[in-house]
Amino acid sequence: MNLKKYFLMGGVVLSLGLTSCVGDLDLKPNDPNIVDKNNPNYITNSLGMCYSGIAVSGISGPGSSYVSDIDPGTSAYLRVLFTLNEFCTDECIWIWSDAGVPDITACTWSSNNGLLNGAYFRFMGHVSICNEFLSNTADNADPEVQEMRAEARVLRAYSYYNMMDLFGQSSFITEEAGIGEEPTQISRADLFAWLETELKDVVDNNLISKTPVYGRVGLDGAEALLARMYLNAEVFTGTGRWADCQKRCENIIERHKGGGFNGSGLAKHYLYLFQRDNDAYMPGGKKSDENEILFGIAFDDVNTQSYGGPSFVISSTISNTHYMPRDFYGCSAEWSCLRGCKEMAAKFDGYSSDVRDDLWMKGSFSGGEENGVKWDSEDYSDTFKGFTGDWKTTGGNAIVKFTGRTRNAAEDGGWDMSINPDGTYKYGFPATPFAGTDQPIIRLADVYMMYTECYVHGNVGTQNKALQYMNYVRERAGAEPADASSLTKEEIMNERSREFYLEMTRRSDLIRNGMFAGPAQITWQYKGNIDNNEGTRIADHRVLYPIPDAVRSAQPNFKQNPGY
């Protein structure tokens, strides 16, 4: 069943009694079609809510939210996740003075940062949605419902994974809690152990489909999430699990061999993964031999409208200039507020054949004229010249990745911005305010790179496979193949950044490799000081975000993370 049509329904009927979001997290649906368990659509609609809790922000369209005291758009699930995983790194900078953002960018946040409140409440609110579905279907033995329950468990695990990654300690509650029972605080190590058991049960006992229909998570997504947990196990628990990560990666790779790019199962074209019709590469998508998106969230521009997800990324990376027209990117919202750091741009120096920055505008741009149509010049330097802290700047790089384009135009004419005699662009697309581009959560390329990193960190697996797997990723993008000298922590980190920029992995990648904080940390623009273009070092405790003040006010017995 295609759940995309249920996403808006799930958002509309959702009504949560989130008085504190850390105390009583009971769901209180108010639509009779949801509450009435005799309704034939009851279970499907309820599962749709588990998906829509990640996709949309509230019950009445993109301007509504079930999280209070923070802007609905700012607090959308995938947007707060992006903010906390990307803004604090060497990949991108948000140049608007939105409340709380400068502190995230500079890594100077405190426990009263509103964005942290929004993220904590959003993730735990989603846990509540999944708990409600699991509670209401606990006695249903129908095989299809049992598979739906496995999906809900994976979606809940994803939210708990984000809590573990970002906050360490987490509020914790399951569907087995009694009425009125409040969450407890669980340690990072204990949450890891619970998640491992939960995901292994779903994966190893074949509780979830190997071939899910479009819009739903299946075996690949569940096992990929488990692999990502093992990849970061040393950070989460103090003990590396490199061999376990590699084993999970090999399981996934084996299921995808034979199709796609050079028989790797990767999509043949990198840029197609981030366009309006990337649903073809999602689980259940029509490109069955190139199903690279192992775990993704479906969006469309009518039924799944959100100021988070790809709509947010596309709108913020498109710049209001004549050389980045909205009809070329298929987006009518041009916010011009997300820019690439110079350190990110530098990772593509010497990679002239690499397609992964083909949509960027880098360095100085002097303008020009074609077919009588002129475009303006703008200093688009690699650094933010004259940065004053008020976030009014035109510097930096246009770090475009997600678009509202479609695949056909690229197949017909490549990534061509040619101008027709009438002044229109050769390849224009309907410019809609909300994107129909789906959100990849974990891709097969990540699985290949996980294997390689496990070899470097844990000396597990073989060098030949580690190199071959990294070269699948590089060569698909048009980069020259690497040799064994590239199997280093630094080069793997650079390759991961080139491949996965803006995909919400950079913070954890830096932390896992000791590059975010600690003695081996690297610096980048505005790290540690919003007024310092060159960046400064940060304290070790910044590897975790603090437990928000609002959480500890509601639960005074909850412990704060060290250093806050």
Salt bridges, closest charged atoms under 4 A:
ASP90 OD2 - LYS347 NZ 3.19
ASP90 OD1 - ARG506 NE 2.86
GLU151 OE2 - ARG216 NH2 2.67
ASP165 OD1 - ARG507 NH1 3.30
GLU175 OE1 - ARG156 NH1 2.63
GLU196 OE2 - ARG241 NH2 2.62
GLU198 OE2 - ARG153 NE 2.85
GLU198 OE2 - ARG156 NH2 2.88
ASP201 OD2 - ARG153 NH2 2.86
ASP204 OD1 - ARG248 NH1 2.82
ASP220 OD1 - ARG255 NE 2.89
ASP220 OD2 - HIS256 NE2 2.67
GLU223 OE2 - ARG248 NH1 3.07
GLU223 OE1 - ARG255 NH2 2.91
ASP244 OD2 - ARG241 NE 2.56
GLU250 OE2 - LYS465 NZ 2.54
GLU254 OE1 - LYS257 NZ 3.39
ASP277 OD2 - ARG407 NH1 3.62
GLU292 OE2 - ARG443 NH1 2.59
GLU292 OE1 - ARG476 NH1 2.74
ASP301 OD2 - ARG276 NH1 3.54
GLU334 OE2 - ARG326 NE 2.78
ASP354 OD2 - ARG356 NH2 2.71
ASP357 OD2 - LYS362 NZ 2.83
ASP376 OD2 - HIS322 ND1 3.74
GLU411 OE2 - ARG407 NE 3.50
ASP438 OD1 - LYS4 NZ 3.84
ASP446 OD2 - ARG228 NH2 2.73
ASP446 OD1 - ARG496 NH1 2.86
GLU453 OE2 - HIS457 NE2 3.18
GLU453 OE2 - ARG512 NE 2.65
GLU491 OE2 - ARG474 NH1 3.87
GLU491 OE2 - ARG498 NH2 2.61
GLU495 OE2 - ARG356 NH1 2.71
GLU495 OE1 - ARG474 NH1 2.81
GLU495 OE1 - ARG498 NH2 2.88
GLU499 OE1 - ARG356 NH1 2.92
GLU499 OE2 - ARG443 NH1 2.99
GLU499 OE2 - ARG476 NH2 3.22
GLU503 OE2 - LYS401 NZ 2.61
GLU503 OE2 - ARG443 NH2 2.75
ASP509 OD2 - ARG496 NE 2.91
ASP509 OD1 - ARG512 NH2 2.80
GLU534 OE1 - LYS342 NZ 3.31
